[in-house]
Amino acid sequence: MSQRVKCLLAAALLLCPLLAACEKAPAPEQETPVSSQTTPEAPPREDVEDDIILEPIDEEPEAPETAVTGSLLPLGAPEFEGFPDGVLASGEELARWQELTEPGAIASVLVCDMGEEGRELTASSAAQVVKTLENAQLGLYETLGNPMTGGSFFVGAYDASGALLFRAAYNGEWLTVQFDGEGEGYIFDGSAAGLDKLYTCTAE
């Protein structure tokens, strides 16, 4: 055996253990990437100002109500002389009445409760007369029956300039209204209108 062959055999014998060791060595494990769980970030908190200043609203003050004045006249006062008997009122006259008795239309009143004495009405008494007229829910008759006997409660209503708006007479059922400038009177159904309160207005 030649020297060269011997050298090759010796080299092969030396390499065999190394090759065997390489085959037995486990392959290096691949590292499994760890999934990083990212916590979602909360949206940035904006500072909210809790102190909200509300500007006061300028409200126009309500105009003070004008005090109503009035006088109680004695029986036979000329302001109620020649009061007409009246005819049936219609829807047209009812609309005129409602317009003249709107709040604020009447500034002063003259009344007569068939008494013998006259005097100034208190502010509350005059206001009660006007309020009773404003709130009266008048009706219309289709035909007229016999009028009630006895005295009537008379009212003369005036505006702020002192001009007469109407004269009226209430007998416990009928309300007869004579508008300023007219000779005729118009009869309304006042039986359920609350006009009986007029009789108490002069008690103060």
Secondary structure as a PSIPRED ss2 file (coil, helix, strand):
# PSIPRED VFORMAT (PSIPRED V4.0)

   1 M C   1.000  0.000  0.000
   2 S C   1.000  0.000  0.000
   3 Q H   0.000  1.000  0.000
   4 R H   0.000  1.000  0.000
   5 V H   0.000  1.000  0.000
   6 K H   0.000  1.000  0.000
   7 C H   0.000  1.000  0.000
   8 L H   0.000  1.000  0.000
   9 L H   0.000  1.000  0.000
  10 A H   0.000  1.000  0.000
  11 A H   0.000  1.000  0.000
  12 A H   0.000  1.000  0.000
  13 L H   0.000  1.000  0.000
  14 L H   0.000  1.000  0.000
  15 L H   0.000  1.000  0.000
  16 C H   0.000  1.000  0.000
  17 P H   0.000  1.000  0.000
  18 L H   0.000  1.000  0.000
  19 L H   0.000  1.000  0.000
  20 A H   0.000  1.000  0.000
  21 A H   0.000  1.000  0.000
  22 C H   0.000  1.000  0.000
  23 E H   0.000  1.000  0.000
  24 K H   0.000  1.000  0.000
  25 A C   1.000  0.000  0.000
  26 P C   1.000  0.000  0.000
  27 A C   1.000  0.000  0.000
  28 P C   1.000  0.000  0.000
  29 E C   1.000  0.000  0.000
  30 Q C   1.000  0.000  0.000
  31 E C   1.000  0.000  0.000
  32 T C   1.000  0.000  0.000
  33 P C   1.000  0.000  0.000
  34 V C   1.000  0.000  0.000
  35 S C   1.000  0.000  0.000
  36 S C   1.000  0.000  0.000
  37 Q C   1.000  0.000  0.000
  38 T C   1.000  0.000  0.000
  39 T C   1.000  0.000  0.000
  40 P C   1.000  0.000  0.000
  41 E C   1.000  0.000  0.000
  42 A C   1.000  0.000  0.000
  43 P C   1.000  0.000  0.000
  44 P C   1.000  0.000  0.000
  45 R C   1.000  0.000  0.000
  46 E C   1.000  0.000  0.000
  47 D C   1.000  0.000  0.000
  48 V C   1.000  0.000  0.000
  49 E C   1.000  0.000  0.000
  50 D C   1.000  0.000  0.000
  51 D C   1.000  0.000  0.000
  52 I C   1.000  0.000  0.000
  53 I C   1.000  0.000  0.000
  54 L C   1.000  0.000  0.000
  55 E C   1.000  0.000  0.000
  56 P C   1.000  0.000  0.000
  57 I C   1.000  0.000  0.000
  58 D C   1.000  0.000  0.000
  59 E C   1.000  0.000  0.000
  60 E C   1.000  0.000  0.000
  61 P C   1.000  0.000  0.000
  62 E C   1.000  0.000  0.000
  63 A C   1.000  0.000  0.000
  64 P C   1.000  0.000  0.000
  65 E C   1.000  0.000  0.000
  66 T C   1.000  0.000  0.000
  67 A C   1.000  0.000  0.000
  68 V C   1.000  0.000  0.000
  69 T E   0.000  0.000  1.000
  70 G E   0.000  0.000  1.000
  71 S E   0.000  0.000  1.000
  72 L E   0.000  0.000  1.000
  73 L C   1.000  0.000  0.000
  74 P C   1.000  0.000  0.000
  75 L C   1.000  0.000  0.000
  76 G C   1.000  0.000  0.000
  77 A C   1.000  0.000  0.000
  78 P H   0.000  1.000  0.000
  79 E H   0.000  1.000  0.000
  80 F H   0.000  1.000  0.000
  81 E C   1.000  0.000  0.000
  82 G C   1.000  0.000  0.000
  83 F C   1.000  0.000  0.000
  84 P C   1.000  0.000  0.000
  85 D C   1.000  0.000  0.000
  86 G C   1.000  0.000  0.000
  87 V E   0.000  0.000  1.000
  88 L E   0.000  0.000  1.000
  89 A C   1.000  0.000  0.000
  90 S C   1.000  0.000  0.000
  91 G H   0.000  1.000  0.000
  92 E H   0.000  1.000  0.000
  93 E H   0.000  1.000  0.000
  94 L H   0.000  1.000  0.000
  95 A H   0.000  1.000  0.000
  96 R H   0.000  1.000  0.000
  97 W H   0.000  1.000  0.000
  98 Q H   0.000  1.000  0.000
  99 E H   0.000  1.000  0.000
 100 L H   0.000  1.000  0.000
 101 T C   1.000  0.000  0.000
 102 E C   1.000  0.000  0.000
 103 P C   1.000  0.000  0.000
 104 G C   1.000  0.000  0.000
 105 A C   1.000  0.000  0.000
 106 I C   1.000  0.000  0.000
 107 A C   1.000  0.000  0.000
 108 S E   0.000  0.000  1.000
 109 V E   0.000  0.000  1.000
 110 L E   0.000  0.000  1.000
 111 V E   0.000  0.000  1.000
 112 C E   0.000  0.000  1.000
 113 D C   1.000  0.000  0.000
 114 M C   1.000  0.000  0.000
 115 G C   1.000  0.000  0.000
 116 E C   1.000  0.000  0.000
 117 E C   1.000  0.000  0.000
 118 G C   1.000  0.000  0.000
 119 R E   0.000  0.000  1.000
 120 E E   0.000  0.000  1.000
 121 L C   1.000  0.000  0.000
 122 T C   1.000  0.000  0.000
 123 A H   0.000  1.000  0.000
 124 S H   0.000  1.000  0.000
 125 S H   0.000  1.000  0.000
 126 A H   0.000  1.000  0.000
 127 A H   0.000  1.000  0.000
 128 Q H   0.000  1.000  0.000
 129 V H   0.000  1.000  0.000
 130 V H   0.000  1.000  0.000
 131 K H   0.000  1.000  0.000
 132 T H   0.000  1.000  0.000
 133 L H   0.000  1.000  0.000
 134 E H   0.000  1.000  0.000
 135 N H   0.000  1.000  0.000
 136 A C   1.000  0.000  0.000
 137 Q C   1.000  0.000  0.000
 138 L C   1.000  0.000  0.000
 139 G E   0.000  0.000  1.000
 140 L C   1.000  0.000  0.000
 141 Y C   1.000  0.000  0.000
 142 E C   1.000  0.000  0.000
 143 T C   1.000  0.000  0.000
 144 L C   1.000  0.000  0.000
 145 G C   1.000  0.000  0.000
 146 N C   1.000  0.000  0.000
 147 P C   1.000  0.000  0.000
 148 M C   1.000  0.000  0.000
 149 T C   1.000  0.000  0.000
 150 G C   1.000  0.000  0.000
 151 G C   1.000  0.000  0.000
 152 S C   1.000  0.000  0.000
 153 F E   0.000  0.000  1.000
 154 F E   0.000  0.000  1.000
 155 V E   0.000  0.000  1.000
 156 G E   0.000  0.000  1.000
 157 A E   0.000  0.000  1.000
 158 Y E   0.000  0.000  1.000
 159 D C   1.000  0.000  0.000
 160 A C   1.000  0.000  0.000
 161 S C   1.000  0.000  0.000
 162 G C   1.000  0.000  0.000
 163 A C   1.000  0.000  0.000
 164 L E   0.000  0.000  1.000
 165 L E   0.000  0.000  1.000
 166 F E   0.000  0.000  1.000
 167 R E   0.000  0.000  1.000
 168 A E   0.000  0.000  1.000
 169 A E   0.000  0.000  1.000
 170 Y E   0.000  0.000  1.000
 171 N C   1.000  0.000  0.000
 172 G C   1.000  0.000  0.000
 173 E C   1.000  0.000  0.000
 174 W E   0.000  0.000  1.000
 175 L E   0.000  0.000  1.000
 176 T E   0.000  0.000  1.000
 177 V E   0.000  0.000  1.000
 178 Q E   0.000  0.000  1.000
 179 F E   0.000  0.000  1.000
 180 D C   1.000  0.000  0.000
 181 G C   1.000  0.000  0.000
 182 E C   1.000  0.000  0.000
 183 G C   1.000  0.000  0.000
 184 E C   1.000  0.000  0.000
 185 G C   1.000  0.000  0.000
 186 Y E   0.000  0.000  1.000
 187 I E   0.000  0.000  1.000
 188 F E   0.000  0.000  1.000
 189 D E   0.000  0.000  1.000
 190 G C   1.000  0.000  0.000
 191 S C   1.000  0.000  0.000
 192 A C   1.000  0.000  0.000
 193 A C   1.000  0.000  0.000
 194 G C   1.000  0.000  0.000
 195 L H   0.000  1.000  0.000
 196 D H   0.000  1.000  0.000
 197 K H   0.000  1.000  0.000
 198 L H   0.000  1.000  0.000
 199 Y H   0.000  1.000  0.000
 200 T H   0.000  1.000  0.000
 201 C C   1.000  0.000  0.000
 202 T C   1.000  0.000  0.000
 203 A C   1.000  0.000  0.000
 204 E C   1.000  0.000  0.000
